[in-house]
């Protein structure tokens, strides 16, 4: 691992000579639809096309992905297999996103398509234990295009406007596209929190209720330009950029009602928070042909800046101050990367590729905490972390016959992490993983096709979880709301996984598929809860083995192939069921990373010949009880959502889309409880939800 920085620089010098495929496995040149790519790809990636992302008028990508088979959207982001977000690899144009990246920072209008891989590929990082979501930014240029879109959303009596513009053109040797958005999003919620503490003998110690309010807004501006040059030699050079700026402000209050026992330190509290975040990404990809072989290379750079300001004021019932805390923080993530691939066809239908993939990321964070009540104290923290990643891989794609396709890959990936900071002992970890990958596709005429995949993957700990510093809660420290501390001794989790599936296709977008998976994980990360004096503290540690498995069903059924002269009606159904067990945590409910056990979607889309279309989608996400430690458990209630839309496509006269989201208005419920020698503690949070109205008008300025 000591040679990693040198190995990372070596490919950079080779950029003029070599070249990274932007998509795993075979590349279909003719621009087929999502079904064709899914059917012909050995790994069976699911492609969510641009029109599907825009269908319901979602303001962010997370809302659109909630309807995709096998995906779950939670507070920590988008999950696959129901597992926490850290198990799912998120890529933008094939590059890993920086820590803290949120899918909702990207407007759906900036995205060309989203690729979902249930298994991994050698040319992508093996940090994909649950799977990979690759966001491909806008790149297709059909000709001169000038479009503008105005969108309005109303939720909780507040309007959220957005303006999108898309400009594109092409000539014989060059094409370019610019997609830009301006948006203002408002949010509000009024959760109710109930807590209950019991003594070891079962008698009531304290019972409280907290009425909370949260309001916020975020101003966003994004632009995603792309330019592609085709040279006289046949080489292509493409530059893709992304600039995303977000300015947000939030405010909240908490009012405690003490039903039994003593009050907390701050029964009355309010806070104000603001954050400025800027994301800049860019990559250059060069493609060069050498006879039948193809060389591609990509160099990328990313920068993420975040500045935050937080003020908390707590008081007792007489309004006397109990805690005043002001925190200013900065986070900076910078990275550079280089990747490349040489693809050599051995004979028709058989090609071998070798390549590299490396990056160096530096994360710097500062946090200045100033408490003026009850006593003036200052906590000044800062740390720097660097992560160097280098990988080499080889892969073999082979159309063995008209019915058989195979993919074999082997990847070595190394990680070198170093952390240093004010008041922290210098620490670091080094790890490397060999990841073999094997996929087989068997096509049975008139009976569909079968898939089988075997791969080794891993999950590296997040940088923030390695830093041994403590984040303190402002009020009511308890087993369910402890302080949080990092652990520099965390090791990556390793997993062997198998995926199998069957699928059949119909005319157009029709498809029926069934798949199953299993994972055997070692060095799984578990939560450790302990007391430091009177303070409860939570940290993470490696805790032995775990198993996970599940099944997934997906059906998209247009009526026309089955009923003669049928209307343009399409039915969509999908469901996934997940199970897991962590050996180090006693059962029952010893799930892996609070895994969501069940998700399901049912949708219907209808299109009239005069340009009108309509649809609805019902989404269900099952509740689950999970045990984090032997003494600490939690539960999340089920969620149900119904979305609808009505759209008119008027060609040169524009497009109009009206949507209603969350018609059921179901409240969200979450509970945590602790049972130990000190007694028992319970915490229940109930958050109501509201309907949302979305109106969009898309007008072509020029064609």
C-alpha positions as CSV (number, residue, x, y, z in Angstrom):
1,X,0.0,0.0,0.0
2,X,3.0,2.4,0.4
3,X,3.2,2.5,-3.4
4,X,-0.3,3.8,-3.9
5,X,0.4,7.5,-4.5
6,X,3.0,6.5,-7.1
7,X,0.6,4.0,-8.7
8,X,-2.0,6.7,-8.8
9,X,0.2,9.1,-10.7
10,X,1.4,6.5,-13.2
11,X,-1.9,6.3,-15.1
12,X,-2.2,10.0,-15.2
13,X,1.0,10.2,-17.3
14,X,-0.5,7.5,-19.5
15,X,-3.6,9.6,-20.3
16,X,-2.4,10.6,-23.8
17,X,-1.8,6.9,-24.6
18,X,-4.7,5.0,-23.0
19,X,-8.3,5.4,-22.3
20,X,-12.4,4.4,-19.0
21,X,-15.6,3.0,-20.4
22,X,-18.5,4.9,-18.9
23,X,-20.7,1.9,-18.8
24,X,-20.0,-1.6,-17.5
25,X,-20.0,-4.6,-19.9
26,X,-21.1,-4.3,-23.5
27,X,-21.9,-0.9,-25.0
28,X,-24.9,-0.8,-27.3
29,X,-24.1,1.8,-29.9
30,X,-27.5,2.1,-31.5
31,X,-29.0,3.9,-28.5
32,X,-31.6,1.2,-27.5
33,X,-34.2,1.7,-24.8
34,X,-33.8,0.6,-21.3
35,X,-35.2,-2.9,-21.9
36,X,-32.8,-3.6,-24.8
37,X,-29.8,-2.6,-22.7
38,X,-31.1,-4.7,-19.8
39,X,-31.8,-7.7,-22.0
40,X,-28.4,-7.7,-23.8
41,X,-26.2,-6.9,-20.8
42,X,-24.6,-9.9,-19.2
43,X,-25.0,-8.4,-15.7
44,X,-28.7,-7.4,-16.3
45,X,-28.5,-3.8,-15.3
46,X,-31.8,-1.9,-14.9
47,X,-31.9,1.3,-16.8
48,X,-34.3,4.1,-15.7
49,X,-34.8,6.3,-18.7
50,X,-35.1,10.1,-18.6
51,X,-38.9,10.1,-19.3
52,X,-39.5,7.8,-16.3
53,X,-37.6,10.2,-14.0
54,X,-39.7,13.1,-15.1
55,X,-43.0,11.3,-15.3
56,X,-44.4,12.4,-11.9
57,X,-42.8,15.8,-11.7
58,X,-40.5,15.0,-8.7
59,X,-38.4,17.9,-7.6
60,X,-35.5,15.6,-6.7
61,X,-34.1,12.3,-7.8
62,X,-34.9,10.5,-4.6
63,X,-38.6,10.8,-5.1
64,X,-38.3,9.4,-8.6
65,X,-36.2,6.5,-7.5
66,X,-38.7,5.5,-4.8
67,X,-40.8,3.9,-7.5
68,X,-37.9,1.9,-9.0
69,X,-37.9,-1.9,-8.3
70,X,-35.6,-2.9,-5.5
71,X,-34.9,0.6,-4.2
72,X,-35.9,2.1,-0.8
73,X,-35.7,5.8,0.0
74,X,-35.0,6.7,3.6
75,X,-33.6,9.6,5.7
76,X,-30.1,8.3,5.0
77,X,-30.6,8.2,1.2
78,X,-31.4,5.6,-1.4
79,X,-31.0,1.9,-0.4
80,X,-30.7,-1.3,-2.3
81,X,-31.7,-4.6,-0.7
82,X,-33.3,-2.5,2.0
83,X,-29.8,-2.0,3.6
84,X,-28.5,1.3,4.9
85,X,-27.1,3.7,2.3
86,X,-23.5,2.9,3.1
87,X,-24.0,-0.6,1.5
88,X,-25.1,1.0,-1.8
89,X,-22.5,2.5,-4.1
90,X,-23.6,5.8,-5.7
91,X,-21.7,6.9,-8.8
92,X,-22.0,10.0,-11.1
93,X,-20.8,9.2,-14.6
94,X,-19.0,6.2,-13.2
95,X,-17.1,8.0,-10.4
96,X,-17.9,7.6,-6.7
97,X,-19.7,10.6,-5.1
98,X,-18.1,12.4,-2.2
99,X,-19.2,11.8,1.5
100,X,-22.5,13.4,2.4
101,X,-23.7,13.5,-1.2
102,X,-27.5,13.7,-1.5
103,X,-29.4,12.6,-4.6
104,X,-31.8,15.5,-4.1
105,X,-29.0,18.0,-4.9
106,X,-29.4,17.0,-8.5
107,X,-32.6,17.9,-10.4
108,X,-34.0,15.1,-12.6
109,X,-33.7,17.4,-15.6
110,X,-29.9,17.2,-15.4
111,X,-29.9,13.4,-15.7
112,X,-29.9,11.4,-18.9
113,X,-30.6,8.0,-17.2
114,X,-29.9,6.0,-14.1
115,X,-28.3,2.5,-14.2
116,X,-28.9,0.1,-11.4
117,X,-26.6,-3.0,-11.0
118,X,-27.6,-5.6,-8.6
119,X,-24.2,-7.2,-8.8
120,X,-20.8,-5.5,-9.4
121,X,-18.5,-5.2,-12.4
122,X,-14.7,-5.4,-12.3
123,X,-14.3,-1.9,-13.9
124,X,-16.3,-0.3,-11.0
125,X,-15.3,-0.1,-7.4
126,X,-16.2,-3.3,-5.5
127,X,-17.7,-1.1,-2.7
128,X,-21.1,-2.3,-3.8
129,X,-22.3,-4.9,-1.3
130,X,-25.9,-4.1,-1.9
131,X,-25.5,-2.9,-5.5
132,X,-24.6,0.2,-7.5
133,X,-26.6,3.2,-8.7
134,X,-24.9,5.1,-11.5
135,X,-26.2,8.5,-12.4
136,X,-25.5,9.5,-16.0
137,X,-25.7,13.2,-16.6
138,X,-27.3,14.6,-19.8
139,X,-25.3,13.8,-22.9
140,X,-27.6,12.9,-25.8
141,X,-27.8,15.6,-28.5
142,X,-30.4,15.1,-31.3
143,X,-29.9,18.5,-32.9
144,X,-30.7,22.1,-32.1
145,X,-32.7,22.4,-28.9
146,X,-33.9,25.3,-26.9
147,X,-36.3,24.3,-24.0
148,X,-37.5,26.1,-20.9
149,X,-39.6,24.5,-18.1
150,X,-41.4,26.3,-15.2
151,X,-42.4,24.1,-12.3
152,X,-44.4,25.0,-9.2
153,X,-45.0,22.8,-6.2
154,X,-47.2,23.6,-3.2
155,X,-46.9,21.8,0.1
156,X,-47.7,22.9,3.7
157,X,-49.2,26.2,2.3
158,X,-45.8,27.1,0.7
159,X,-44.9,27.4,-3.0
160,X,-41.6,26.0,-4.3
161,X,-40.8,27.3,-7.8
162,X,-38.2,25.9,-10.2
163,X,-37.0,27.0,-13.6
164,X,-35.1,24.7,-16.0
165,X,-33.4,25.5,-19.3
166,X,-31.8,23.2,-21.8
167,X,-29.7,24.3,-24.8
168,X,-28.1,22.0,-27.3
169,X,-26.7,21.9,-30.8
170,X,-24.4,19.8,-33.0
171,X,-22.5,20.0,-36.3
172,X,-20.3,17.6,-38.2
173,X,-17.5,17.5,-35.6
174,X,-18.9,18.8,-32.4
175,X,-22.0,18.6,-30.2
176,X,-22.8,20.5,-27.0
177,X,-25.5,20.6,-24.3
178,X,-26.2,22.7,-21.3
179,X,-28.9,21.9,-18.8
180,X,-29.4,24.4,-15.9
181,X,-31.9,24.8,-13.1
182,X,-32.9,27.4,-10.6
183,X,-35.1,26.3,-7.7
184,X,-36.4,27.3,-4.3
185,X,-37.6,24.5,-2.0
186,X,-39.6,25.0,1.2
187,X,-40.1,22.4,3.9
188,X,-42.0,22.2,7.2
189,X,-42.9,19.5,9.7
190,X,-44.4,19.2,13.2
191,X,-43.2,16.0,14.8
192,X,-44.4,14.9,18.2
193,X,-41.9,13.1,20.5
194,X,-42.9,11.1,23.5
195,X,-40.4,9.6,26.0
196,X,-40.8,7.4,29.0
197,X,-38.1,6.3,31.6
198,X,-38.7,3.4,34.0
199,X,-36.7,2.4,37.1
200,X,-35.2,-1.1,37.4
201,X,-38.2,-2.1,39.7
202,X,-40.7,-1.1,37.0
203,X,-41.9,2.2,38.6
204,X,-42.2,5.3,36.5
205,X,-39.2,7.6,36.6
206,X,-40.1,10.2,34.0
207,X,-42.6,10.8,31.2
208,X,-42.4,13.7,28.8
209,X,-43.9,15.0,25.5
210,X,-42.0,17.3,23.1
211,X,-44.0,19.3,20.5
212,X,-41.5,20.3,17.8
213,X,-41.7,22.5,14.7
214,X,-39.3,22.7,11.8
215,X,-39.3,25.1,8.9
216,X,-36.7,25.6,6.2
217,X,-36.0,26.7,2.7
218,X,-33.2,26.0,0.2
219,X,-32.2,28.0,-2.9
220,X,-30.5,25.9,-5.5
221,X,-28.7,26.6,-8.8
222,X,-27.3,23.8,-11.0
223,X,-25.7,23.7,-14.4
224,X,-24.4,20.6,-16.2
225,X,-22.6,21.4,-19.5
226,X,-21.2,18.7,-21.9
227,X,-19.1,19.1,-25.1
228,X,-18.1,16.3,-27.4
229,X,-15.6,16.6,-30.2
230,X,-15.1,14.1,-33.0
231,X,-11.7,14.4,-34.6
232,X,-10.7,13.7,-38.1
233,X,-8.8,10.5,-37.0
234,X,-12.1,9.2,-35.5
235,X,-11.0,9.8,-31.9
236,X,-13.6,11.4,-29.6
237,X,-13.0,13.8,-26.7
238,X,-15.8,14.6,-24.3
239,X,-15.9,17.0,-21.4
240,X,-18.7,16.8,-18.8
241,X,-19.1,19.3,-16.0
242,X,-21.4,20.0,-13.0
243,X,-21.8,23.0,-10.8
244,X,-24.3,22.8,-8.0
245,X,-24.8,25.6,-5.4
246,X,-27.2,25.3,-2.5
247,X,-28.0,27.9,0.2
248,X,-30.3,26.7,2.9
249,X,-31.7,28.0,6.2
250,X,-33.7,26.1,8.9
251,X,-35.3,27.0,12.1
252,X,-37.1,24.9,14.8
253,X,-38.6,24.9,18.3
254,X,-39.2,22.3,20.9
255,X,-41.7,22.7,23.8
256,X,-41.6,20.0,26.5
257,X,-44.7,18.9,28.6
258,X,-43.5,17.0,31.7
259,X,-46.1,14.4,32.5
260,X,-44.2,12.7,35.3
261,X,-40.9,13.1,37.0
262,X,-38.3,15.9,36.5
263,X,-38.0,18.0,33.3
264,X,-35.0,17.9,31.0
265,X,-32.3,20.6,31.3
266,X,-33.9,22.6,28.5
267,X,-37.7,22.1,28.3
268,X,-37.9,25.1,26.0
269,X,-35.6,25.2,23.0
270,X,-35.1,26.8,19.6
271,X,-32.5,26.6,17.0
272,X,-31.4,28.4,13.7
273,X,-29.2,26.8,11.2
274,X,-27.8,27.8,7.8
275,X,-25.6,26.1,5.3
276,X,-23.8,27.1,2.1
277,X,-22.7,24.2,-0.1
278,X,-21.0,24.2,-3.5
279,X,-20.2,21.1,-5.6
280,X,-18.0,21.3,-8.7
281,X,-17.3,18.2,-10.8
282,X,-15.6,17.7,-14.1
283,X,-14.2,14.9,-16.2
284,X,-12.6,14.5,-19.6
285,X,-12.9,11.3,-21.5
286,X,-10.8,10.4,-24.6
287,X,-11.6,7.4,-26.9
288,X,-9.1,6.2,-29.4
289,X,-9.1,3.2,-31.8
290,X,-6.1,1.1,-32.6
291,X,-7.3,-1.2,-35.4
292,X,-9.9,-3.4,-33.8
293,X,-8.9,-2.5,-30.3
294,X,-10.2,0.6,-28.3
295,X,-8.4,2.7,-25.8
296,X,-10.3,5.0,-23.5
297,X,-9.1,7.2,-20.7
298,X,-10.8,9.5,-18.2
299,X,-9.4,12.1,-15.8
300,X,-11.7,13.7,-13.2
301,X,-11.7,16.3,-10.5
302,X,-14.3,17.0,-7.8
303,X,-14.6,19.7,-5.1
304,X,-17.3,20.0,-2.4
305,X,-17.4,22.9,0.0
306,X,-19.8,23.3,2.9
307,X,-20.0,26.0,5.5
308,X,-22.5,25.7,8.4
309,X,-23.7,28.0,11.2
310,X,-25.8,26.6,14.0
311,X,-27.3,28.4,17.1
312,X,-29.1,26.5,19.9
313,X,-30.9,28.3,22.7
314,X,-32.3,26.3,25.6
315,X,-34.2,27.6,28.6
316,X,-36.3,26.4,31.6
317,X,-40.0,27.2,32.1
318,X,-39.2,30.6,33.6
319,X,-37.3,31.4,30.4
320,X,-34.0,31.4,32.2
321,X,-31.2,30.3,29.8
322,X,-29.9,26.8,30.4
323,X,-27.7,26.2,27.3
324,X,-26.6,28.6,24.5
325,X,-24.5,26.8,21.9
326,X,-23.1,28.4,18.7
327,X,-21.3,26.1,16.3
328,X,-19.6,27.1,13.1
329,X,-18.2,24.4,10.8
330,X,-16.6,23.9,7.5
331,X,-16.2,20.8,5.4
332,X,-14.0,20.5,2.3
333,X,-13.8,17.4,0.1
334,X,-11.4,17.5,-2.9
335,X,-10.5,14.6,-5.1
336,X,-8.8,13.8,-8.4
337,X,-9.1,10.5,-10.3
338,X,-7.9,8.7,-13.3
339,X,-9.3,5.6,-14.9
340,X,-8.7,3.8,-18.2
341,X,-9.4,0.7,-20.2
342,X,-8.0,-1.2,-23.2
343,X,-10.6,-3.3,-24.9
344,X,-9.2,-5.9,-27.3
345,X,-11.6,-8.1,-29.3
346,X,-10.2,-11.6,-29.7
347,X,-12.8,-12.8,-32.2
348,X,-16.4,-11.8,-32.9
349,X,-18.4,-11.9,-29.7
350,X,-15.3,-12.2,-27.4
351,X,-13.4,-9.3,-26.0
352,X,-10.8,-8.9,-23.2
353,X,-10.3,-5.6,-21.3
354,X,-7.7,-4.5,-18.8
355,X,-7.7,-1.2,-16.9
356,X,-7.0,0.9,-13.8
357,X,-9.1,3.1,-11.5
358,X,-7.6,5.3,-9.0
359,X,-8.4,8.4,-6.9
360,X,-7.1,10.5,-4.1
361,X,-9.5,12.3,-1.8
362,X,-8.7,14.8,0.9
363,X,-11.4,15.8,3.5
364,X,-10.7,18.7,5.8
365,X,-13.2,19.6,8.5
366,X,-13.3,22.3,11.2
367,X,-15.8,22.7,14.1
368,X,-15.8,25.6,16.5
369,X,-18.3,25.2,19.4
370,X,-18.9,28.1,21.7
371,X,-21.1,27.5,24.8
372,X,-21.9,30.6,26.8
373,X,-24.5,29.2,29.2
374,X,-24.2,27.7,31.8
375,X,-20.5,28.4,31.6
376,X,-18.4,29.8,28.8
377,X,-16.5,27.0,27.1
378,X,-14.8,26.7,23.7
379,X,-14.3,23.5,21.8
380,X,-12.1,24.1,18.7
381,X,-11.7,20.9,16.5
382,X,-10.2,20.3,13.1
383,X,-9.0,17.3,11.3
384,X,-7.7,16.2,7.9
385,X,-8.3,12.9,6.3
386,X,-6.8,11.5,3.0
387,X,-8.0,8.4,1.2
388,X,-6.0,7.0,-1.6
389,X,-7.7,4.3,-3.7
390,X,-6.1,2.3,-6.5
391,X,-7.4,-0.6,-8.5
392,X,-6.3,-2.8,-11.3
393,X,-8.7,-5.1,-13.1
394,X,-9.2,-7.4,-16.0
395,X,-12.4,-8.6,-17.5
396,X,-13.4,-11.1,-20.3
397,X,-16.8,-10.8,-22.1
398,X,-17.7,-13.7,-24.3
399,X,-20.8,-14.6,-26.4
400,X,-20.2,-18.3,-26.2
401,X,-23.1,-19.0,-28.5
402,X,-26.5,-17.6,-29.6
403,X,-27.9,-18.7,-26.2
404,X,-24.9,-18.2,-23.8
405,X,-23.0,-15.1,-22.6
406,X,-20.4,-15.0,-19.9
407,X,-18.5,-12.3,-18.1
408,X,-15.4,-13.0,-15.9
409,X,-13.6,-10.2,-14.0
410,X,-10.9,-9.9,-11.4
411,X,-10.2,-6.6,-9.5
412,X,-7.6,-5.7,-6.9
413,X,-8.5,-2.6,-5.0
414,X,-6.4,-1.0,-2.2
415,X,-7.3,1.7,0.3
416,X,-4.9,3.8,2.3
417,X,-6.6,6.2,4.9
418,X,-4.7,8.7,7.1
419,X,-6.3,10.9,9.7
420,X,-4.7,13.7,11.7
421,X,-6.2,16.6,13.6
422,X,-6.1,19.0,16.5
423,X,-6.2,17.1,19.7
424,X,-6.3,13.8,17.9
425,X,-3.7,11.1,17.7
426,X,-2.6,10.4,14.1
427,X,-4.3,7.3,12.8
428,X,-4.7,5.4,9.6
429,X,-5.9,2.2,8.0
430,X,-4.7,0.1,5.1
431,X,-6.6,-2.6,3.4
432,X,-6.8,-4.3,0.0
433,X,-9.3,-6.7,-1.5
434,X,-9.3,-9.1,-4.4
435,X,-12.7,-9.2,-6.0
436,X,-13.5,-11.9,-8.5
437,X,-16.7,-11.5,-10.5
438,X,-18.5,-14.1,-12.7
439,X,-21.7,-13.6,-14.6
440,X,-23.5,-16.1,-16.9
441,X,-26.6,-15.4,-19.1
442,X,-28.5,-18.3,-20.7
443,X,-31.2,-17.4,-23.2
444,X,-34.0,-20.0,-23.7
445,X,-36.0,-19.3,-26.9
446,X,-39.7,-18.4,-26.1
447,X,-39.0,-19.1,-22.3
448,X,-37.0,-16.0,-21.3
449,X,-33.5,-16.0,-20.0
450,X,-31.6,-17.0,-16.8
451,X,-28.9,-15.1,-15.0
452,X,-26.3,-16.2,-12.4
453,X,-23.6,-14.0,-10.8
454,X,-21.0,-14.5,-8.1
455,X,-18.9,-11.7,-6.7
456,X,-16.8,-10.5,-3.8
457,X,-17.6,-7.0,-2.5
458,X,-16.7,-4.9,0.5
459,X,-17.9,-1.8,2.4
460,X,-15.3,0.6,3.6
461,X,-16.1,2.7,6.8
462,X,-17.1,6.3,6.2
463,X,-14.3,8.7,7.0
464,X,-16.4,10.6,9.6
465,X,-16.9,7.3,11.5
466,X,-13.1,6.8,11.8
467,X,-12.5,10.2,13.5
468,X,-12.3,9.6,17.3
469,X,-14.1,12.8,18.3
470,X,-17.4,13.1,20.0
471,X,-20.6,14.9,18.8
472,X,-22.8,15.8,21.8
473,X,-26.6,16.1,21.8
474,X,-28.0,19.4,23.0
475,X,-30.7,18.1,25.4
476,X,-31.9,14.8,26.9
477,X,-28.9,12.6,26.5
478,X,-30.3,9.0,26.8
479,X,-29.7,5.5,25.4
480,X,-32.0,6.4,22.5
481,X,-30.3,9.7,21.9
482,X,-26.7,9.3,22.8
483,X,-23.6,11.2,22.0
484,X,-21.7,9.8,18.9
485,X,-18.0,9.0,18.7
486,X,-15.9,7.7,15.9
487,X,-13.6,4.7,16.0
488,X,-10.3,4.8,14.1
489,X,-9.9,1.0,14.4
490,X,-12.9,0.2,12.1
491,X,-12.1,-2.3,9.3
492,X,-13.9,-2.8,6.0
493,X,-16.7,-5.3,5.8
494,X,-16.1,-8.2,3.3
495,X,-18.8,-10.2,1.6
496,X,-19.3,-13.1,-0.9
497,X,-22.5,-12.8,-2.8
498,X,-24.6,-14.7,-5.3
499,X,-27.4,-13.4,-7.5
500,X,-29.7,-15.4,-9.7
501,X,-32.7,-14.4,-11.8
502,X,-35.1,-15.1,-14.6
503,X,-36.7,-12.6,-17.0
504,X,-38.8,-12.5,-20.1
505,X,-39.5,-9.6,-22.4
506,X,-42.5,-8.5,-24.5
507,X,-43.1,-6.0,-27.3
508,X,-42.1,-2.5,-26.3
509,X,-41.3,-2.0,-22.6
510,X,-42.9,-5.3,-21.4
511,X,-40.9,-7.4,-19.0
512,X,-41.4,-9.9,-16.1
513,X,-38.5,-10.8,-13.9
514,X,-37.8,-12.6,-10.7
515,X,-34.5,-12.6,-8.9
516,X,-32.9,-13.7,-5.6
517,X,-29.7,-12.9,-3.8
518,X,-27.6,-14.0,-0.8
519,X,-24.7,-12.4,1.0
520,X,-22.3,-13.8,3.6
521,X,-20.5,-10.9,5.4
522,X,-17.5,-10.9,7.7
523,X,-16.3,-8.1,10.0
524,X,-19.8,-6.6,9.9
525,X,-20.1,-3.1,11.6
526,X,-22.3,-3.1,14.7
527,X,-23.2,-0.4,17.2
528,X,-21.7,-0.2,20.7
529,X,-23.5,1.7,23.4
530,X,-21.8,2.5,26.7
531,X,-21.8,5.0,29.5
532,X,-19.0,7.6,30.1
533,X,-19.9,8.7,33.6
534,X,-23.5,10.0,33.3
535,X,-23.3,10.4,29.5
536,X,-24.5,7.8,27.0
537,X,-22.2,7.3,24.0
538,X,-22.6,5.4,20.8
539,X,-19.8,4.2,18.6
540,X,-19.3,1.6,15.8
541,X,-17.1,-1.5,15.9
542,X,-16.5,-4.7,13.8
543,X,-18.6,-7.5,15.2
544,X,-18.2,-10.8,13.5
545,X,-20.4,-12.2,10.7
546,X,-23.8,-11.6,9.2
547,X,-26.0,-13.1,6.5
548,X,-28.5,-11.4,4.1
549,X,-30.8,-12.8,1.4
550,X,-33.9,-11.8,-0.4
551,X,-36.1,-12.0,-3.5
552,X,-37.4,-9.4,-6.0
553,X,-40.3,-9.5,-8.5
554,X,-40.7,-6.9,-11.3
555,X,-43.4,-6.7,-14.0
556,X,-44.1,-4.1,-16.6
557,X,-47.1,-5.2,-18.7
558,X,-48.4,-3.2,-21.6
559,X,-51.9,-4.3,-22.5
560,X,-51.4,-4.2,-26.3
561,X,-49.4,-7.4,-26.7
562,X,-52.1,-9.4,-24.9
563,X,-55.3,-7.8,-26.1
564,X,-56.1,-7.0,-29.7
565,X,-57.0,-3.3,-30.3
566,X,-56.3,-2.6,-26.7
567,X,-55.8,1.0,-25.5
568,X,-52.3,2.2,-24.6
569,X,-52.4,1.0,-21.1
570,X,-49.4,-0.2,-19.0
571,X,-49.4,-1.9,-15.6
572,X,-46.3,-1.8,-13.4
573,X,-45.9,-4.1,-10.3
574,X,-42.7,-4.7,-8.3
575,X,-41.9,-6.0,-4.8
576,X,-38.8,-7.0,-2.9
577,X,-38.5,-9.0,0.4
578,X,-35.3,-9.0,2.4
579,X,-34.0,-10.9,5.4
580,X,-30.8,-10.7,7.4
581,X,-29.2,-11.8,10.7
582,X,-26.2,-10.4,12.6
583,X,-24.5,-13.2,14.6
584,X,-23.0,-10.8,17.2
585,X,-26.4,-9.3,18.2
586,X,-28.9,-11.6,20.0
587,X,-32.3,-12.1,18.3
588,X,-35.0,-11.7,17.6
589,X,-35.0,-8.8,15.1
590,X,-31.1,-8.8,14.8
591,X,-31.3,-7.3,11.3
592,X,-28.4,-6.0,9.3
593,X,-28.2,-2.1,9.4
594,X,-31.9,-1.7,10.2
595,X,-32.8,-3.5,6.9
596,X,-36.2,-2.7,5.4
597,X,-37.9,-6.1,5.0
598,X,-40.5,-5.3,2.3
599,X,-41.1,-2.7,-0.4
600,X,-43.7,-2.8,-3.1
601,X,-45.0,-0.5,-5.9
602,X,-48.2,-0.8,-8.1
603,X,-48.6,1.7,-11.0
604,X,-50.8,2.3,-14.0
605,X,-50.2,4.6,-17.0
606,X,-52.7,5.4,-19.8
607,X,-52.0,7.4,-23.0
608,X,-54.6,8.9,-25.3
609,X,-53.9,9.5,-29.0
610,X,-54.4,13.2,-28.7
611,X,-51.4,13.7,-26.5
612,X,-52.9,13.3,-23.1
613,X,-51.6,10.8,-20.5
614,X,-52.3,10.0,-16.9
615,X,-51.0,7.6,-14.3
616,X,-50.9,6.7,-10.6
617,X,-48.5,4.9,-8.4
618,X,-49.0,3.3,-4.9
619,X,-45.9,2.7,-2.9
620,X,-45.6,0.6,0.3
621,X,-42.6,0.3,2.5
622,X,-43.0,-2.2,5.3
623,X,-42.3,-1.4,8.9
624,X,-39.5,-3.3,10.8
625,X,-38.3,-3.9,14.3
626,X,-34.5,-4.2,14.6
627,X,-32.1,-4.8,17.5
628,X,-29.0,-2.6,17.4
629,X,-27.4,-4.1,20.5
630,X,-28.4,-6.6,23.1
631,X,-30.1,-3.9,25.1
632,X,-31.1,-1.3,22.4
633,X,-33.8,-1.8,19.8
634,X,-35.8,0.3,17.4
635,X,-38.8,0.1,15.1
636,X,-40.0,2.0,12.0
637,X,-43.6,2.0,11.0
638,X,-44.9,1.2,7.5
639,X,-45.3,4.0,5.0
640,X,-47.9,4.2,2.2
641,X,-47.9,6.8,-0.5
642,X,-50.1,7.4,-3.5
643,X,-49.0,9.7,-6.4
644,X,-50.9,10.7,-9.6
645,X,-50.2,12.8,-12.6
646,X,-52.0,14.2,-15.7
647,X,-49.9,15.3,-18.7
648,X,-50.5,16.9,-22.1
649,X,-47.9,16.7,-24.8
650,X,-48.6,19.4,-27.4
651,X,-45.5,19.1,-29.5
652,X,-44.4,22.6,-30.5
653,X,-47.0,24.1,-28.3
654,X,-45.3,22.7,-25.2
655,X,-46.0,20.1,-22.4
656,X,-48.1,20.5,-19.3
657,X,-47.9,18.2,-16.3
658,X,-50.0,18.3,-13.2
659,X,-49.2,15.9,-10.3
660,X,-50.5,15.2,-6.8
661,X,-48.1,13.5,-4.4
662,X,-48.7,11.8,-1.1
663,X,-52.5,11.7,-1.4
664,X,-52.8,9.4,1.6
665,X,-50.9,11.7,4.0
666,X,-49.8,8.9,6.3
667,X,-47.8,9.9,9.3
668,X,-44.3,8.4,9.9
669,X,-43.6,6.6,13.1
670,X,-40.2,5.7,14.6
671,X,-39.4,4.3,18.0
672,X,-36.3,3.3,20.0
673,X,-36.1,1.7,23.4
674,X,-33.4,0.5,25.8
675,X,-33.7,-2.2,28.5
676,X,-30.8,-2.7,30.9
677,X,-29.8,-2.9,34.6
678,X,-30.4,0.9,34.9
679,X,-34.0,0.5,33.9
680,X,-35.8,1.1,30.6
681,X,-36.1,4.1,28.3
682,X,-38.5,4.6,25.4
683,X,-38.7,7.2,22.7
684,X,-41.5,7.5,20.0
685,X,-41.5,10.1,17.2
686,X,-44.6,10.7,15.1
687,X,-44.2,13.0,12.1
688,X,-47.3,14.0,10.0
689,X,-47.1,14.4,6.3
690,X,-48.9,16.6,3.8
691,X,-50.1,16.4,0.2
692,X,-48.2,18.2,-2.5
693,X,-49.4,19.8,-5.8
694,X,-46.9,20.0,-8.7
695,X,-47.5,21.9,-11.9
696,X,-44.9,21.9,-14.8
697,X,-45.0,23.6,-18.2
698,X,-42.3,22.8,-20.7
699,X,-42.0,25.0,-23.8
700,X,-39.7,24.6,-26.8
701,X,-38.1,28.0,-27.5
702,X,-36.6,26.9,-30.8
703,X,-36.0,23.7,-32.7
